[in-house]
């Protein structure tokens, strides 16, 4: 029984459950950007079963897509992890390349089928995200420029998946998906020093990209129909969470400090999404998204994030 439980826990660890919570936040933010959140809770329109069903299916879809993508990360890195991260499930022998591959494929199928329940467009976006995830794990992560962009496109696609609840919104607001692209590209760039350290230029580049994201959110706040000050507390929290560990990593550039900066960046995706959700749906909805942060932090104590 203990052996079976260890195997199950190892495969859950492969999925990075704390990270999956951040992917759910992507969907909730995209749902807000599309206007679906306001429609769902609008007293004038009334309860909309189709939208409530859509958000549930899209959450299942992102769990499958993100889970499958992150499992494939360890599958493709199995040999490298034997040297650099022997404690991970596959190099430690608690999981295998075959079992990991099977799990990843099953998760991708779940993600695609769930997205299909919403619309053909949602299914197409889900397929694109899955392809981008495999491309990143198999090839993109080793490319200096394309690697961070590739990873960012996966997150941008995830936000578009949330927006696909109202397909017309994608045509008008697709450019919002560039924010997670830039943000994840920054985290991916910073993470390159997580093993060996000494990546000052990458950390500085990541900090600049973080600044661009914050500025963009502030601009969106002033342009939106939501009162701008509702967004500011989320922006301040976001800035604090990402820059505090990043500044420490910049000072010493030690692998441990860089790892903490990367972990903070990943988990702070929830705050970024809460900020976007507030811009398009108000502070109450933004707070709902933000409540995923303590959930992710709690899970992160038990399972690896980076």
Backbone torsions as a table, in degrees:
resi	resn	phi	psi	omega
1	UNK	NA	-41.9	178.8
2	UNK	-63.6	-37.2	179.7
3	UNK	-64.9	-44.9	178.7
4	UNK	-61.9	-41.8	-179.7
5	UNK	-64.9	-39.7	178.1
6	UNK	-63.2	-39.4	178.6
7	UNK	-65.2	-44.2	179.1
8	UNK	-62.2	-45.7	-180.0
9	UNK	-63.8	-36.1	178.9
10	UNK	-63.2	-40.6	-178.9
11	UNK	-76.0	-29.7	172.3
12	UNK	-66.7	-39.4	178.0
13	UNK	-61.5	-38.0	177.9
14	UNK	-59.0	-31.0	-176.1
15	UNK	-80.8	-10.4	-178.4
16	UNK	51.0	66.8	-174.8
17	UNK	-56.0	-32.7	178.4
18	UNK	-64.0	-36.3	178.2
19	UNK	-69.5	-35.5	-179.9
20	UNK	-61.3	-34.3	177.3
21	UNK	-61.3	-37.1	178.0
22	UNK	-66.9	-31.6	178.1
23	UNK	-69.2	-35.3	175.6
24	UNK	-62.5	-37.5	177.9
25	UNK	-63.2	-33.9	175.2
26	UNK	-57.9	-46.2	-178.5
27	UNK	-63.4	-44.9	-179.6
28	UNK	-63.5	-38.1	178.1
29	UNK	-67.7	-44.7	178.0
30	UNK	-61.8	-36.9	176.9
31	UNK	-60.3	-39.6	178.7
32	UNK	-70.8	-44.0	-179.5
33	UNK	-58.3	-38.1	-178.2
34	UNK	-70.0	-16.5	-175.3
35	UNK	93.5	-3.5	-177.7
36	UNK	-66.4	-34.8	-179.5
37	UNK	-63.1	-44.1	178.7
38	UNK	-65.0	-39.6	179.0
39	UNK	-65.9	-40.2	-176.6
40	UNK	-63.0	-36.6	-175.8
41	UNK	-106.6	13.1	-179.4
42	UNK	-79.0	127.3	178.3
43	UNK	-70.6	-25.7	-179.0
44	UNK	-72.4	-38.5	-178.4
45	UNK	-83.4	-34.4	-177.7
46	UNK	90.2	172.6	-178.9
47	UNK	-62.6	133.3	-177.3
48	UNK	-118.2	97.1	-177.3
49	UNK	-57.4	-37.3	-177.0
50	UNK	-62.9	-38.4	179.6
51	UNK	-72.4	-39.0	178.5
52	UNK	-65.8	-36.7	175.7
53	UNK	-67.8	-39.4	-178.8
54	UNK	-61.0	-45.8	-177.6
55	UNK	-64.2	-36.4	178.8
56	UNK	-66.7	-45.2	178.9
57	UNK	-64.1	-38.6	-179.1
58	UNK	-69.1	-33.1	175.6
59	UNK	-65.8	-43.7	176.5
60	UNK	-61.5	-39.9	-179.0
61	UNK	-61.3	-45.8	-177.5
62	UNK	-70.5	-31.7	175.4
63	UNK	-60.5	-44.1	179.2
64	UNK	-67.0	-47.0	-176.4
65	UNK	-67.3	-47.9	-178.7
66	UNK	-68.8	-42.8	178.5
67	UNK	-59.6	-45.3	178.9
68	UNK	-63.2	-41.6	-179.9
69	UNK	-64.5	-42.2	-177.4
70	UNK	-74.1	-29.7	175.3
71	UNK	-67.9	-42.9	177.4
72	UNK	-61.2	-26.9	176.6
73	UNK	-57.8	-46.5	-179.8
74	UNK	-74.1	-30.3	177.6
75	UNK	-63.8	-48.4	-178.1
76	UNK	-73.5	-23.1	-179.0
77	UNK	-97.5	12.3	-172.9
78	UNK	-54.6	-47.8	-178.2
79	UNK	-67.3	-42.2	179.0
80	UNK	-65.1	-38.4	-179.0
81	UNK	-68.4	-24.7	177.2
82	UNK	-62.0	-27.6	-180.0
83	UNK	-95.0	-43.0	-170.8
84	UNK	-98.5	-31.1	-178.4
85	UNK	-137.3	64.5	-176.0
86	UNK	-64.0	-14.5	-178.7
87	UNK	-80.0	-11.5	-178.5
88	UNK	-67.8	159.8	-172.4
89	UNK	-54.4	-45.2	-175.6
90	UNK	-72.9	-52.4	179.5
91	UNK	-65.0	-25.0	179.3
92	UNK	-79.9	-10.1	178.0
93	UNK	89.8	0.3	179.7
94	UNK	-77.5	-17.7	173.5
95	UNK	-141.7	167.5	179.8
96	UNK	-125.0	166.7	177.0
97	UNK	-60.4	-39.0	-179.5
98	UNK	-67.2	-49.1	-178.3
99	UNK	-64.5	-37.2	177.4
100	UNK	-65.3	-41.8	179.8
101	UNK	-64.2	-43.1	178.9
102	UNK	-62.0	-45.1	179.2
103	UNK	-60.3	-44.6	-178.5
104	UNK	-62.2	-43.6	180.0
105	UNK	-64.0	-43.4	178.8
106	UNK	-60.7	-43.5	179.5
107	UNK	-63.5	-40.8	177.6
108	UNK	-61.9	-42.6	179.6
109	UNK	-62.4	-44.2	177.6
110	UNK	-59.2	-44.0	-179.9
111	UNK	-61.9	-43.7	-178.4
112	UNK	-67.9	-46.0	-178.6
113	UNK	-63.4	-41.2	179.4
114	UNK	-64.0	-42.6	178.7
115	UNK	-63.4	-36.5	179.6
116	UNK	-60.9	-29.4	179.8
117	UNK	-66.1	-21.1	-179.4
118	UNK	-88.3	-53.9	179.0
119	UNK	-171.4	165.9	175.7
120	UNK	-63.5	-39.2	178.6
121	UNK	-60.5	-43.7	178.5
122	UNK	-60.4	-40.8	179.8
123	UNK	-65.9	-39.1	178.9
124	UNK	-64.6	-43.8	178.0
125	UNK	-62.8	-42.3	179.1
126	UNK	-60.7	-43.2	178.6
127	UNK	-62.8	-42.3	179.4
128	UNK	-62.4	-42.1	178.8
129	UNK	-63.0	-42.5	179.4
130	UNK	-62.7	-43.8	179.0
131	UNK	-63.1	-43.8	178.8
132	UNK	-62.8	-37.5	179.7
133	UNK	-65.1	-44.4	178.7
134	UNK	-66.3	-41.2	178.7
135	UNK	-59.8	-42.8	179.8
136	UNK	-63.6	-47.1	-176.9
137	UNK	-67.5	-36.2	-176.4
138	UNK	-82.9	-30.6	-172.1
139	UNK	-144.1	-45.8	-171.0
140	UNK	-58.6	-37.7	-175.2
141	UNK	-63.7	-18.9	-179.3
142	UNK	-91.9	-0.2	-178.7
143	UNK	-98.9	129.9	-173.8
144	UNK	-59.8	-46.8	-176.7
145	UNK	-94.8	-50.7	-173.9
146	UNK	-69.2	-28.9	-177.1
147	UNK	-55.5	-57.8	178.4
148	UNK	-59.9	-37.8	179.1
149	UNK	-65.6	-42.3	179.3
150	UNK	-58.4	-46.6	179.5
151	UNK	-65.1	-39.1	178.4
152	UNK	-63.9	-37.0	178.7
153	UNK	-63.5	-32.0	176.3
154	UNK	-61.9	-44.2	179.7
155	UNK	-71.2	-39.4	177.1
156	UNK	-61.6	-39.8	176.6
157	UNK	-64.1	-34.7	178.4
158	UNK	-66.1	-39.3	176.2
159	UNK	-65.1	-41.6	177.0
160	UNK	-61.9	-34.0	177.9
161	UNK	-61.2	-42.1	176.4
162	UNK	-65.6	-37.1	179.1
163	UNK	-69.6	-22.4	-175.8
164	UNK	-67.8	-4.5	174.0
165	UNK	-59.6	-31.3	172.2
166	UNK	-126.5	90.9	-172.3
167	UNK	-50.2	-36.7	-177.7
168	UNK	-62.1	-26.0	-178.3
169	UNK	-65.2	-31.2	-178.6
170	UNK	-64.6	-39.0	179.5
171	UNK	-63.4	-35.0	-176.4
172	UNK	-90.0	-32.4	-170.7
173	UNK	-125.3	23.8	-178.0
174	UNK	-56.5	-30.8	-175.1
175	UNK	-65.4	-19.5	177.2
176	UNK	-61.7	-28.6	-179.8
177	UNK	-66.6	-13.1	177.6
178	UNK	-70.0	-24.1	-179.0
179	UNK	-63.4	-51.7	176.3
180	UNK	-65.8	-27.3	176.8
181	UNK	-61.6	-49.2	179.9
182	UNK	-65.4	-42.4	-176.6
183	UNK	-64.7	-47.6	-179.4
184	UNK	-68.8	-34.0	175.6
185	UNK	-60.2	-38.7	178.5
186	UNK	-64.9	-46.6	179.2
187	UNK	-62.1	-43.6	-179.7
188	UNK	-62.1	-39.1	178.5
189	UNK	-64.3	-46.8	-179.4
190	UNK	-62.9	-36.9	-174.5
191	UNK	-67.3	-13.1	-178.1
192	UNK	-66.8	-14.5	176.4
193	UNK	-102.1	12.1	-174.0
194	UNK	-67.2	-26.7	-178.5
195	UNK	-96.4	-45.9	-173.4
196	UNK	-108.5	-14.9	-179.8
197	UNK	75.8	-169.2	174.6
198	UNK	65.5	39.1	-179.6
199	UNK	-117.1	58.4	-175.3
200	UNK	-58.6	-44.7	-178.5
201	UNK	-62.0	-40.0	-179.8
202	UNK	-65.9	-39.5	180.0
203	UNK	-66.1	-43.6	178.3
204	UNK	-62.8	-43.7	178.3
205	UNK	-60.6	-40.9	178.3
206	UNK	-64.5	-39.7	179.3
207	UNK	-62.8	-41.3	178.1
208	UNK	-62.4	-43.2	180.0
209	UNK	-66.5	-36.6	174.0
210	UNK	-58.5	-44.0	-179.9
211	UNK	-60.9	-38.8	178.2
212	UNK	-62.0	-42.4	179.2
213	UNK	-61.0	-47.2	-178.8
214	UNK	-61.8	-44.2	178.7
215	UNK	-61.3	-41.6	-179.3
216	UNK	-63.0	-41.5	-179.9
217	UNK	-65.1	-41.4	178.8
218	UNK	-62.4	-43.0	178.3
219	UNK	-62.1	-44.8	178.5
220	UNK	-61.4	-36.8	-179.8
221	UNK	-61.9	-41.2	-179.3
222	UNK	-74.8	-24.0	-179.5
223	UNK	-89.2	-16.4	-174.8
224	UNK	-81.1	170.5	177.9
225	UNK	-79.9	-14.7	178.1
226	UNK	-77.8	142.5	178.1
227	UNK	-61.3	127.6	-170.2
228	UNK	-56.9	-35.3	-175.2
229	UNK	-67.0	-18.3	177.2
230	UNK	-65.4	-29.0	-176.0
231	UNK	-83.1	-28.9	-171.6
232	UNK	-57.6	-43.1	178.5
233	UNK	-58.7	-37.0	178.6
234	UNK	-67.3	-40.0	179.5
235	UNK	-65.7	-41.7	179.4
236	UNK	-63.6	-45.2	178.1
237	UNK	-61.6	-44.5	179.1
238	UNK	-58.9	-47.4	-178.8
239	UNK	-61.3	-43.5	-179.4
240	UNK	-62.5	-45.6	-175.5
241	UNK	-66.3	-35.9	-176.3
242	UNK	-88.6	-34.2	-174.2
243	UNK	-84.8	-29.5	-178.7
244	UNK	-59.1	-53.2	178.1
245	UNK	-72.0	-27.6	-178.9
246	UNK	-67.9	-39.6	178.7
247	UNK	-64.0	-40.2	177.4
248	UNK	-63.1	-40.9	179.2
249	UNK	-66.9	-34.7	-179.7
250	UNK	-68.0	-34.8	-178.3
251	UNK	-67.6	-41.5	-174.9
252	UNK	-114.6	-24.2	179.1
253	UNK	54.4	39.0	177.4
254	UNK	-89.5	144.3	-178.8
255	UNK	-51.3	-41.7	-177.9
256	UNK	-63.5	-43.3	-179.3
257	UNK	-69.8	-37.4	177.4
258	UNK	-65.5	-40.0	177.4
259	UNK	-60.1	-40.6	178.4
260	UNK	-66.3	-37.3	178.7
261	UNK	-66.3	-39.1	178.5
262	UNK	-66.6	-45.4	179.2
263	UNK	-59.5	-43.6	179.2
264	UNK	-63.4	-38.9	179.3
265	UNK	-64.1	-42.7	-179.8
266	UNK	-65.1	-49.7	-177.7
267	UNK	-68.0	-29.7	-179.8
268	UNK	-73.8	-6.6	171.7
269	UNK	-54.7	-33.5	179.5
270	UNK	-63.9	-40.3	179.6
271	UNK	-69.9	-38.0	175.0
272	UNK	-59.4	-45.9	179.2
273	UNK	-65.7	-36.7	177.4
274	UNK	-64.6	-36.5	177.5
275	UNK	-64.3	-46.5	178.3
276	UNK	-63.1	-42.1	179.7
277	UNK	-60.8	-38.2	179.1
278	UNK	-67.2	-40.1	179.0
279	UNK	-57.3	-40.0	-172.8
280	UNK	-102.3	-14.4	-176.4
281	UNK	-137.5	1.3	177.8
282	UNK	95.6	166.1	-171.3
283	UNK	-69.4	-29.2	-179.3
284	UNK	-65.4	-46.1	178.0
285	UNK	-65.8	-38.5	177.3
286	UNK	-60.6	-38.2	179.0
287	UNK	-66.9	-36.1	177.0
288	UNK	-60.3	-44.1	178.4
289	UNK	-65.0	-41.4	-178.9
290	UNK	-62.2	-28.5	-180.0
291	UNK	-63.8	-14.8	175.5
292	UNK	-71.7	-19.9	-177.9
293	UNK	-62.1	-52.5	178.5
294	UNK	-61.5	-30.4	177.0
295	UNK	-64.1	-47.2	-179.7
296	UNK	-64.9	-41.4	179.5
297	UNK	-63.3	-38.9	179.2
298	UNK	-64.9	-44.3	179.7
299	UNK	-67.0	-34.7	-178.2
300	UNK	-64.4	-20.6	176.7
301	UNK	-71.0	-23.7	-177.0
302	UNK	-102.4	-30.3	-175.7
303	UNK	-127.8	147.8	-178.4
304	UNK	-62.0	148.9	177.0
305	UNK	-107.7	-45.8	-176.1
306	UNK	-84.8	NA	NA
